[in-house]
Amino acid sequence: MRPQSEPVRLAVAADPVAAFLDAHEAGTPVALPTSGSSARPRSVLRSTGSWVCSFPHVEELTGLAPSSKVWVPGPLSATMNLFAAVHARYLGAELVRTPREATHAALTPAMLDRFASELSGVVVVAAGDGLSTTLHATATAAGARVCHYYGAAELSFVAWGPHRDALTPFPGVEVEVRDGEIWVRSAYVCEGYDAATGSLRASADGFATVGDRGRLEDGTLTVLGRPDAVTTAGSTVRIADVEAVLRPVACGEVVVVGAPHERLGCLLSVVLTDAEDLVAVRARAREHLAGPERPRSWFHQPRLPLTDAGKVDRPRLAALAASGDVLRRLS
């Protein structure tokens, strides 16, 4: 059920943190930007209370307090960063500009990897992508206290732990895995979307999913990712949306994959079956796609690998793109 009041649109607010807090005081819902190409803009609608009611749990898990100094270097257009900034200001904690000033930080794993040596004594909340045990150990050895959570713009918090291999349901969240999909029920789930549909689905018993795959064994949740999306530098990109933007100007096939990347998680890559499509397709990407949705590498493969069912073998294609020496790289 959608909120009845017209939401405050945080994407266009000069100060989205202040706009959220003003909306909370007024009892007005908010619209938050989420993943999706510019061809299909999409906002998540939620009550401000669906975030605020999780604040005490985060404070207990991280020691966040009014005296804390919080470093949030990422863009506030990403919900994980906006949440951290809103929580800090709501509590009265100070937002700081450098890791050296911080007692707490909100970072993607890629940023944690970059700044680990500067975070001694800092409580780091890492999210936006899976945090490996190796990176957790590296940051911990450098003196940081590292926490990790899995969630989504639509679901907010789902599971919490030290790294991706030790996630358990966040306080107040019920988690079930149904036919391989992660379903959750909590007070933190959004109300739906504004202006366009998205991946959120709900069941009659109050559970919701965004389609992420996973396993739940002995209370530990293993997140396997979304089959139609990739995560790059902490941002989730829907493959179908990007392909829908690029395909109209191509003569051959256009396949978008997330090539595994050690630092970014995935590198958004395009494979073309007709090399002459490069100029038009890349121009289209520059005009209509921005940020993490704009492909970073381009390849030519006249014959795409197929599965036994005759569909494009995307995992195989992504692995070939990551290898760097199998597919023909286009300049």
Protein Blocks (a to p, Z undefined) as FASTA:
>chain_A
ZZfbdcddfklpfblmlmmmmmmmnopacddddeddfklgcdddddfklmmmmmmmmmmm
nopafkbccddfbcfkbmklmmmmmmmmmnopacdfbfklpmbdcddfklmmmmmmmmgh
iacddehiacdfklmmmmmmnopacddddddfklmpfbdcfblklcccdehiacddeehi
acdddfkbcfbdehiacfbdcdfkopacehiacddeehiacdebjfkbcceehiacdfkl
mmmmmmmmpfbdcdddddddfklopacddddfblklmmmmmmmmmmmggcjllcfbdcdd
fbacddfkopacfklmmmmmmnopmbccdZZ
